[in-house]
Amino acid sequence: MSEMSNNNLKEKYQKEIAPQLTKEFGLGNSLAAPKLKKIVVNIGLSEALDNKKALEAASEDLAMITGQRPKTTRARQSIAGFKLRKGQSIGLMVTLRGRRMYDFLEKLISVVLPRLRDFQGVSLKSFDGQGNYSLGIPEQIVFSEIDHSKVDKVRGLEMTIVTNARTNEKAKRLLELLGMPFEKGEK
């Protein structure tokens, strides 16, 4: 990990990981190697229907975690059983690209995941078949930017790491080389 600390993740990808993936997968050049496209971080807020302050509080938390202002997601259709009308605010999302994406992933891997209670590694079952990986964190307070005294409610967040790899195997190898701690013993 000390190597990653003084050398950021984007540089490590360009200098070490891309050439290694090119060689492993027998690709023509390092530009064809699997790479990260974006990371989408979102929070679902069912309580925003009753409590407008929940949206503001979660928005502040997400902005502090990602360094970017979140976009409000709205219901696409009405669902009477959930007392939900089309157009109501039901969540927040942030799309990270470029330097922010690499900085966020580095923080996630080296600081946040190890702080999770009973953490044994992330599941290998969360790939979508297209080379994208989804991950949920049960509480936003594991991020060091969050001030525990100002938290009104513990909320979970979901992250989707989108790669240009077309297969789960290539995406898994990319994430492994970037430092993602996968569970041991899972196939």
N, C-alpha and C positions, 0 to 999 in steps of 0.2 A: 504493500500500500504506500510506502514512503516514496517509491518511484512515481506513483501517480500524483502525489501531493505537490511535488515541486515541478511536475510536468503535466500540464492540463490534459484532459481527456481527448480533446479535439486533435491536439498535436500528436498524442500517443496513437490515435487512430490513423492519422496521415502517415506517420513515420514507421510504425511497427505493425499495426493490425491490418491495414489495407494490403500491404505487400504479403503478409502471411496468409490472408484469406485468398488472395490471388493465386498464390502457389498451391494452397490446399485444394482449392476447387478447380485448378487447371484453367484459369481464366486468361484471356489475352493480355489485359493490362490491369493496373490497380484501380482504374476508374470503373471497371466492371464489378469490383468487389462489393459485397453487401454493405450498405451503410444506413445510418439513421436518417429518416426524413423529417419526423416531428414527434413530439410527445404531447398528447392531449391529456390534460388533468381536469377532472370534473367532480362536482359535488351535487348529488341529488338532494333537493330540499322539499320534501313533502310538507314540512311544517310551514313553509313560506305561504301556503294557502291561508292559514289562520294568523300567522305572525309575520308582519312585514319587516320587523327588526331582524329576524333570522337571516333574511337575504342580505342586509347590510353587514351583519356580523360575519357571515360566511364569506362575503365578498372581500372584506378586509383581511380575513385569514388567508384566503387564496392568493390575494395580491402580495401579501408578505411572504408566503411560501414560494411563489413562482417569480416574483419580481415584475409582474405584468398584471394589468387590470383585467379582471375576468369579464366575460360576456354572459349576459343572462340568457338561459335557454327557456323556451316557452313551449307549452303544450301544443301539439299539432292537431289534436282532436279532443272533443269533449267526452268524458267518461263519467256517467251519472253515479256509478257505484263508488267512485272516489271523490265525488263532489268537485270534479275538475271541469273547467270550461276551456275551450280552445283559446289560446293566447295568454293564459295565466302563466306567471313565472314559476318554474318548477325546478330550477337548478342553475348552476354556474359552470362555465368552462373556460379554460385557457389553452391556447395552442402555442407551444414553444418550438422555435426553430433556431438554427444557428448556434451562436455562442451560449445563449440562455439555455438551450436544450442540453448542450453538453455539460454546462455548469450544474443544471438541475439533476441530470443523471448521475454525475459524480457525487453530488451531495446525497442523493437517494441511496446510492450503493455504499458509500463509505461512512455516512453518519446516520441516516434515518433507519434503514433496514436493521442494522445491528442494535438499535435502541428499542425495537419491537419486543414485546414480552414473548418469551418462549419461541424465539425465532430460530428455525431450523433450515432456512433457505427458502427461496421462492419456488413455487410449483412449476413442474415442467408441463403440466396439463393446460396451461393458460395461453397456449399459442392458438391462433385462429385458422391455421391451415394455409394462410396467405403470407406468413412470415411476420405477423404482427403479434405483440405480446401484451396482455392485459394483466394488471396487478391492482389489488385493492389494499388500502391501508385503513385499519379500523378506526383510527383516531388521529386528528390533525395535530394533537399536542406533542407527537414525537418529533415534529420539526422544531428545531432550536429557535426559529424566528418567532414562534408563537409565545406570547406572554400568558402564562397559565392563569394569572389573576384576572385577565380580561376575557377569558373564554366563557361564553354564556351557555354553550352546550357542546359536548364532544360529538364531532361529526366525522364520518369516514370519507375518504376520497378514492376515486378510481383513476388509474393512469393507463393509457394505451401508448405503447412504444411502437411507432410505425416505422418499418424498415422498407427498403426497396428489394429485399430478398423475397423470392417467390415461394420459397419452401420454409417449413419450420426448422429443418436441419440447418440451413444456412443462417437463418435468423438466430437460432440458439447458439451457434458457434460465434457469431458476431457479438452477442450479448455476453457470452462466456469470456471472450477476449477483452471486452470492455470492463469486466469485473463483476458481472451479475452473479450473486451467490445462489446457485440452484441447489435444490434438495439433493442430498446424497441417497443413492439406492433406488431412485425412481427411474423408470424407463419410459 
